[in-house]
Amino acid sequence: MEAGPRRRSPRLFGTDGVRGVAGELLTAELAVSLGRAAAAVSEAEAPQVLIVRDTRESGEMLEASLAAGIAAGGGHALLGGVLPTPGAALLLRRYGFDLAAVVSASHNPYRDNGIKFFGPGATKLPDEAERRIEAHVAAGVQASRGPIGRLRKLQGATGDYLRELELRFSGLDLSGRRVLLDCAHGATYRVAPEIFRRLGAVTETVGAEPDGRNINDGCGSTHVEALAPQVADGGFDLGFAFDGDGDRVLAVDREGTVVDGDELLALAALHLRAHQRLPGDGVAVTVMTNYGFHQAMAQAGIEVATTPVGDRHVLAELLERGWALGGEQSGHIIETGFVPSGDGVASALLTLEALTGEGDLADRGAMAKLPQTLVNVTVADRDSVQDATPVWEAVERENAALEGRGRVLVRPSGTEPLVRVMVEAPGEEECEEVANRLVELVRAELG
């Protein structure tokens, strides 16, 4: 009798853990299976697994299910409650836990939720470990490899995270600073205002009354435009907007101008370099980073490494090179000297540290941001762009014409039937002209 075709494990993990609509894709049953599998693949005999979550109404259900799976798999689940994603990585490293899990869907609407794991190095699990978890889930193994584990609350997790922030920024005095914080009704709603208060700032908050369904709803870093007039009209020195799980931040200066991750990263890089705290005199960014950032770093003598989109790629580049600072335009800023993860609250404090004695955010001058046009072109097959020779010939021509002044980037979306066309140039009109030419060509070639 011939063996049938080998079954492949279903793909559960995406670019940032397992994510989907809670109760549909991400069910309690799946969370139990993921917990059991994570305990099974751990190298520790009875792994200690920290679990934290954001404020979504499905978070408690998934936290409990995940913890039950971990215990069923012979691990011990420690429930840290509501805490930003970087808090999980930081406490894992501080206490030597074997794993940490975060129940969150970051900047997504409340109906979505997700589960992502951090390994012993306080970094997200590598692809190979995620594939092993998927294989265990697919196999449907029910039995524990040993005694059943325990569940307990980790008392003081919030206080521990705050103390780590306070220690890192112990020399930062925010007395007299008026700061407005948008906590997206998410995981930073308690810790962000508290650490700013401890460091002396006069702080007010919006988006700090979570009800389980209002996370990211018209607030936070994905809706930073709502914060801008409140900062300007309220006479604040600056404002910060976090996302739902607290691993990214965008800023608003006193005039109501939004400051994105590229500009915050440039400010941090120049500050750390000036104080001999930028290992390797280098910074890692993604292909979406504004060309003006590259110009500013070149002028300052700071090397720039460019990676694909995603904070996972940025962190991998930092670890490989032995560098400490990297980030994305979206506001993921990683300073590995503090925690090897994006940390919105720490990044906001790093921004204020960089501004100490240097004026206000409105006067920052860290980089001259080039105008940028980004168009998403719907196509039948996003991967077919790789073989569209006329498109790449046009990209080469446009890049040659913009050399030293700007750039063109064309890439397929990782999740949707789209090809993204991005153009940066010294002027808005030139940006739009170049983008229009390329968009029409992509449509003609790919349909």
C-alpha positions as CSV (number, residue, x, y, z in Angstrom):
1,M,0.0,0.0,0.0
2,E,1.5,3.3,-1.1
3,A,1.8,6.1,1.4
4,G,-0.3,9.1,0.6
5,P,1.1,12.6,0.0
6,R,2.7,14.1,3.1
7,R,0.4,16.6,4.8
8,R,1.9,20.0,5.2
9,S,1.3,21.9,8.4
10,P,-1.1,24.8,8.0
11,R,0.5,28.2,8.0
12,L,-0.6,30.0,11.2
13,F,2.1,32.5,11.8
14,G,2.3,35.7,9.7
15,T,4.8,38.5,9.9
16,D,3.9,39.2,13.5
17,G,2.6,36.1,15.1
18,V,-0.8,34.4,14.7
19,R,-3.5,37.1,14.0
20,G,-7.1,37.1,12.9
21,V,-10.7,37.8,14.0
22,A,-11.1,36.6,17.6
23,G,-13.6,33.8,17.9
24,E,-13.3,33.0,14.1
25,L,-9.7,32.3,13.1
26,L,-8.3,32.9,16.5
27,T,-10.5,30.7,18.7
28,A,-10.1,29.6,22.3
29,E,-9.3,26.1,21.0
30,L,-6.5,27.4,18.8
31,A,-5.1,29.4,21.7
32,V,-5.0,26.2,23.8
33,S,-3.3,24.3,21.0
34,L,-0.7,27.1,20.5
35,G,0.0,27.2,24.3
36,R,0.5,23.4,24.4
37,A,2.7,23.5,21.4
38,A,4.8,26.3,22.6
39,A,5.5,24.5,25.9
40,A,6.3,21.3,23.9
41,V,8.9,22.9,21.6
42,S,10.7,24.8,24.4
43,E,14.1,23.4,25.3
44,A,13.2,23.8,29.0
45,E,11.7,20.8,30.7
46,A,9.0,22.8,32.4
47,P,9.1,26.2,30.7
48,Q,8.2,29.4,32.6
49,V,6.0,31.4,30.1
50,L,5.0,35.0,30.8
51,I,1.8,36.1,29.2
52,V,0.7,39.8,28.7
53,R,-2.1,41.3,26.7
54,D,-3.7,44.5,25.5
55,T,-7.2,45.8,26.3
56,R,-9.3,44.0,23.7
57,E,-12.5,42.3,25.1
58,S,-11.2,39.0,23.7
59,G,-7.9,39.3,25.5
60,E,-9.0,37.7,28.7
61,M,-10.5,34.7,26.9
62,L,-7.4,34.1,24.8
63,E,-5.0,34.7,27.8
64,A,-6.9,32.1,29.8
65,S,-6.9,29.6,26.9
66,L,-3.3,30.1,26.1
67,A,-2.3,29.7,29.7
68,A,-4.4,26.5,29.9
69,G,-2.6,25.1,26.9
70,I,0.8,25.9,28.4
71,A,-0.1,24.2,31.6
72,A,-1.5,21.2,29.7
73,G,1.8,21.0,27.8
74,G,3.8,20.9,31.1
75,G,4.7,24.5,31.3
76,H,4.0,27.2,34.0
77,A,2.0,30.2,32.8
78,L,2.6,33.6,34.6
79,L,-0.1,36.1,33.9
80,G,1.3,39.7,33.7
81,G,-2.0,41.3,32.8
82,V,-2.2,44.4,30.6
83,L,1.2,45.5,29.5
84,P,2.9,46.9,26.4
85,T,4.5,44.3,24.1
86,P,8.1,45.5,24.9
87,G,7.3,44.8,28.6
88,A,7.0,41.1,27.8
89,A,10.5,41.1,26.2
90,L,12.0,43.2,28.9
91,L,10.6,41.1,31.8
92,L,11.5,37.9,30.1
93,R,15.1,38.9,29.9
94,R,15.1,40.4,33.4
95,Y,13.7,37.3,35.2
96,G,15.1,34.6,32.9
97,F,11.8,33.2,31.8
98,D,11.9,30.6,29.0
99,L,9.2,32.2,26.8
100,A,6.9,35.2,26.7
101,A,3.6,35.5,24.8
102,V,1.7,38.6,23.9
103,V,-2.0,38.6,23.2
104,S,-2.6,41.6,21.0
105,A,-3.3,42.6,17.4
106,S,-1.3,45.8,17.7
107,H,-2.9,48.6,15.7
108,N,-5.8,46.5,14.3
109,P,-9.5,47.0,15.3
110,Y,-10.8,45.4,18.5
111,R,-12.4,42.5,16.7
112,D,-8.9,41.2,15.7
113,N,-6.5,39.7,18.1
114,G,-3.2,37.9,17.9
115,I,-0.7,35.7,19.7
116,K,3.1,36.2,19.3
117,F,5.9,34.6,21.2
118,F,9.3,35.8,22.4
119,G,12.2,33.4,23.0
120,P,14.9,33.3,25.7
121,G,16.9,36.1,23.9
122,A,13.9,38.4,24.4
123,T,13.4,38.5,20.6
124,K,10.5,37.1,18.5
125,L,10.8,33.4,17.8
126,P,12.6,32.6,14.6
127,D,10.7,31.1,11.7
128,E,12.0,27.6,12.4
129,A,10.5,27.7,15.9
130,E,7.2,29.0,14.6
131,R,7.1,26.1,12.0
132,R,7.7,23.6,14.8
133,I,4.8,25.1,16.8
134,E,2.6,24.9,13.7
135,A,3.6,21.2,13.2
136,H,2.6,20.4,16.8
137,V,-0.8,22.2,16.4
138,A,-1.4,20.3,13.1
139,A,-0.6,16.9,14.8
140,G,-3.2,17.6,17.4
141,V,-1.0,16.2,20.2
142,Q,-3.1,16.2,23.5
143,A,-0.9,14.5,26.0
144,S,1.6,16.4,28.2
145,R,5.2,15.3,28.1
146,G,5.3,15.4,31.8
147,P,3.4,16.7,34.9
148,I,0.7,19.3,34.3
149,G,2.0,22.9,34.9
150,R,0.6,25.7,37.0
151,L,-1.0,29.1,36.4
152,R,-0.4,32.1,38.6
153,K,-0.5,35.9,38.4
154,L,2.8,37.7,38.1
155,Q,2.3,40.3,40.7
156,G,3.9,43.7,40.1
157,A,4.6,43.3,36.3
158,T,3.5,46.9,35.6
159,G,5.7,48.2,38.4
160,D,8.7,46.2,37.2
161,Y,8.3,47.6,33.6
162,L,8.0,51.2,35.0
163,R,11.2,50.7,37.1
164,E,13.1,49.6,34.1
165,L,12.0,52.7,32.2
166,E,12.8,54.9,35.2
167,L,16.3,53.3,35.5
168,R,17.0,53.8,31.7
169,F,15.9,57.5,31.8
170,S,17.1,58.3,35.3
171,G,18.9,61.4,34.1
172,L,15.9,62.8,32.2
173,D,14.2,65.7,34.0
174,L,10.9,66.6,32.3
175,S,9.9,69.3,34.8
176,G,8.0,72.1,33.1
177,R,7.2,70.0,30.0
178,R,3.5,69.9,29.1
179,V,2.9,66.7,27.2
180,L,-0.3,65.2,25.7
181,L,-0.4,61.4,25.4
182,D,-2.7,59.5,23.2
183,C,-2.7,55.9,24.5
184,A,-5.1,54.5,21.9
185,H,-7.2,53.0,24.7
186,G,-4.6,50.3,24.6
187,A,-1.8,48.7,26.6
188,T,0.0,52.0,27.5
189,Y,-3.0,53.6,29.1
190,R,-1.5,53.2,32.6
191,V,2.2,53.0,32.2
192,A,2.7,55.9,29.8
193,P,1.2,58.7,31.9
194,E,2.8,57.2,35.0
195,I,6.4,57.3,33.8
196,F,6.0,60.8,32.4
197,R,4.6,61.9,35.7
198,R,7.5,60.2,37.6
199,L,10.0,62.1,35.4
200,G,8.4,65.4,36.2
201,A,6.2,66.2,33.1
202,V,2.8,67.9,33.3
203,T,0.9,65.2,31.5
204,E,-2.6,65.0,30.1
205,T,-4.0,61.9,28.3
206,V,-6.6,61.0,25.6
207,G,-7.4,57.5,24.6
208,A,-6.9,56.3,28.2
209,E,-10.3,54.8,29.0
210,P,-10.4,51.3,27.4
211,D,-13.7,49.5,27.3
212,G,-12.6,46.5,25.4
213,R,-13.9,47.8,22.0
214,N,-12.5,51.3,21.6
215,I,-8.8,50.3,21.1
216,N,-7.3,52.2,18.1
217,D,-10.8,53.5,17.3
218,G,-10.1,56.9,15.8
219,C,-7.1,57.4,18.1
220,G,-3.5,56.3,18.6
221,S,-0.7,56.3,16.1
222,T,-2.8,55.2,13.2
223,H,-5.0,58.3,13.7
224,V,-2.4,60.7,14.9
225,E,-4.0,63.5,12.8
226,A,-6.7,63.6,15.6
227,L,-4.1,64.5,18.2
228,A,-2.4,67.3,16.2
229,P,-5.0,70.0,16.7
230,Q,-5.3,69.1,20.4
231,V,-1.6,69.6,21.0
232,A,-1.5,73.0,19.1
233,D,-4.8,74.3,20.6
234,G,-4.0,73.1,24.1
235,G,-0.6,74.8,24.3
236,F,1.3,71.6,24.8
237,D,5.0,71.4,24.2
238,L,4.5,68.2,22.2
239,G,2.3,65.1,22.0
240,F,2.9,61.4,21.5
241,A,0.5,58.8,20.0
242,F,1.0,55.1,20.8
243,D,-0.5,52.1,19.1
244,G,-2.7,49.5,20.7
245,D,0.1,47.3,22.0
246,G,2.6,50.1,22.7
247,D,5.5,49.1,20.5
248,R,5.4,52.2,18.3
249,V,4.9,55.9,18.6
250,L,4.4,59.0,16.4
251,A,4.8,62.6,17.7
252,V,3.2,66.0,17.2
253,D,5.2,69.2,17.7
254,R,3.8,72.3,19.5
255,E,2.6,73.7,16.1
256,G,0.5,70.6,15.4
257,T,2.8,69.1,12.8
258,V,3.0,65.3,12.8
259,V,6.5,63.9,13.2
260,D,6.9,60.3,11.9
261,G,9.2,57.5,12.8
262,D,11.9,58.5,10.3
263,E,12.3,61.9,11.9
264,L,12.2,60.5,15.4
265,L,14.8,58.0,14.4
266,A,17.1,60.6,12.9
267,L,16.8,62.7,16.0
268,A,17.7,59.7,18.2
269,A,20.6,58.7,16.0
270,L,22.2,62.2,16.0
271,H,21.7,62.4,19.8
272,L,23.2,59.0,20.6
273,R,26.1,59.6,18.2
274,A,26.9,62.9,19.8
275,H,27.1,61.2,23.2
276,Q,29.2,58.2,21.9
277,R,26.2,55.9,22.5
278,L,25.6,54.7,19.0
279,P,27.5,51.4,18.6
280,G,29.1,51.0,15.2
281,D,28.0,54.5,14.2
282,G,25.2,52.8,12.3
283,V,21.4,52.6,12.1
284,A,19.1,50.1,10.4
285,V,16.0,51.1,8.5
286,T,13.6,49.7,6.0
287,V,13.2,50.3,2.2
288,M,10.3,52.7,3.1
289,T,12.5,55.1,5.0
290,N,12.5,58.6,3.6
291,Y,15.4,59.6,1.3
292,G,15.9,62.7,3.5
293,F,16.9,60.4,6.3
294,H,19.7,58.8,4.2
295,Q,20.9,62.3,3.3
296,A,21.0,63.5,6.9
297,M,22.8,60.4,8.1
298,A,25.4,60.6,5.2
299,Q,26.1,64.2,6.2
300,A,26.6,63.1,9.8
301,G,28.8,60.2,8.9
302,I,26.4,57.6,10.2
303,E,26.2,54.4,8.2
304,V,22.7,53.2,7.2
305,A,21.7,49.6,6.5
306,T,18.4,49.0,4.6
307,T,16.2,46.0,5.2
308,P,12.8,44.8,3.9
309,V,9.7,46.2,5.6
310,G,9.1,44.8,9.1
311,D,10.6,45.4,12.6
312,R,11.7,41.7,12.6
313,H,14.1,42.4,9.7
314,V,15.4,45.6,11.3
315,L,16.2,43.8,14.6
316,A,17.9,40.9,12.7
317,E,20.2,43.5,10.9
318,L,21.0,45.2,14.2
319,L,21.9,41.9,15.9
320,E,24.0,40.8,13.0
321,R,26.0,44.0,12.8
322,G,26.2,44.6,16.6
323,W,24.4,47.9,16.2
324,A,21.8,49.2,18.7
325,L,19.4,51.6,16.9
326,G,16.9,51.0,14.1
327,G,13.3,51.6,13.1
328,E,10.5,52.2,10.7
329,Q,8.6,55.1,9.4
330,S,5.5,53.8,11.2
331,G,7.1,54.5,14.5
332,H,8.7,51.2,15.5
333,I,12.0,52.4,17.0
334,I,14.3,49.8,18.5
335,E,17.1,50.6,20.9
336,T,18.6,47.2,21.8
337,G,20.5,48.6,24.7
338,F,17.1,48.9,26.5
339,V,15.0,46.1,24.9
340,P,15.3,44.3,21.6
341,S,11.8,45.3,20.5
342,G,10.0,48.4,19.4
343,D,9.0,50.3,22.6
344,G,6.7,53.4,22.0
345,V,7.0,54.7,25.6
346,A,10.8,54.4,25.6
347,S,11.1,55.9,22.2
348,A,9.0,58.9,23.3
349,L,11.3,59.4,26.3
350,L,14.4,59.0,24.0
351,T,13.0,61.8,21.9
352,L,12.7,64.1,24.9
353,E,16.2,63.1,26.0
354,A,17.5,64.1,22.6
355,L,15.7,67.4,22.8
356,T,17.2,68.3,26.2
357,G,19.2,71.5,25.7
358,E,18.4,71.3,21.9
359,G,15.1,73.3,21.8
360,D,11.7,72.0,20.9
361,L,10.5,69.3,18.5
362,A,9.3,72.1,16.2
363,D,12.9,73.3,15.9
364,R,14.4,69.8,15.6
365,G,16.2,70.1,12.1
366,A,17.4,66.5,12.3
367,M,16.5,65.8,8.7
368,A,14.9,67.5,5.7
369,K,12.0,65.2,4.8
370,L,11.5,64.8,1.1
371,P,8.0,64.9,-0.4
372,Q,6.7,61.3,-0.9
373,T,4.0,59.9,-3.1
374,L,2.8,56.4,-2.4
375,V,0.2,54.7,-4.7
376,N,-1.2,51.2,-4.2
377,V,-2.0,49.7,-7.6
378,T,-4.5,46.8,-7.7
379,V,-3.3,44.0,-9.9
380,A,-4.4,40.4,-10.8
381,D,-1.1,38.8,-9.5
382,R,1.1,40.9,-7.3
383,D,4.1,38.5,-7.8
384,S,4.0,38.9,-11.6
385,V,5.7,42.3,-11.1
386,Q,9.0,40.4,-10.6
387,D,9.0,39.4,-14.3
388,A,7.6,42.7,-15.7
389,T,10.8,43.8,-17.5
390,P,9.3,47.1,-18.8
391,V,8.4,48.2,-15.3
392,W,11.9,47.6,-14.0
393,E,13.5,49.3,-17.0
394,A,11.3,52.3,-16.2
395,V,12.2,52.2,-12.5
396,E,15.9,52.2,-13.5
397,R,15.4,55.2,-15.8
398,E,13.5,57.2,-13.1
399,N,16.0,56.4,-10.4
400,A,18.8,57.5,-12.7
401,A,17.0,60.8,-13.3
402,L,16.5,61.3,-9.5
403,E,20.0,60.2,-8.5
404,G,21.3,62.3,-5.6
405,R,17.9,64.0,-5.3
406,G,15.4,61.3,-4.6
407,R,14.4,57.7,-5.5
408,V,11.8,55.3,-6.8
409,L,10.6,52.1,-5.1
410,V,8.3,49.5,-6.6
411,R,7.4,46.4,-4.6
412,P,4.5,43.9,-4.3
413,S,2.5,43.9,-1.1
414,G,3.1,41.0,1.2
415,T,-0.6,40.4,2.0
416,E,-2.8,42.0,-0.7
417,P,-3.1,42.0,-4.5
418,L,-1.3,45.3,-4.8
419,V,1.9,46.7,-6.2
420,R,3.1,49.7,-4.2
421,V,4.7,52.5,-6.2
422,M,6.6,55.0,-4.0
423,V,8.4,58.1,-5.3
424,E,10.5,60.7,-3.4
425,A,11.7,63.9,-5.0
426,P,12.6,67.5,-4.0
427,G,9.1,68.7,-5.1
428,E,5.5,67.5,-4.8
429,E,4.9,68.1,-8.5
430,E,7.9,66.0,-9.7
431,C,6.8,63.3,-7.2
432,E,3.4,63.0,-8.7
433,E,4.6,63.2,-12.3
434,V,7.0,60.3,-11.8
435,A,4.5,58.3,-9.8
436,N,1.8,58.7,-12.4
437,R,4.1,57.5,-15.2
438,L,5.0,54.4,-13.2
439,V,1.4,53.7,-12.0
440,E,0.1,53.7,-15.6
441,L,2.9,51.4,-16.7
442,V,2.2,48.9,-13.9
443,R,-1.5,48.9,-14.7
444,A,-0.8,48.4,-18.4
445,E,1.6,45.5,-17.8
446,L,-0.1,43.8,-14.9
447,G,-3.8,44.7,-15.4
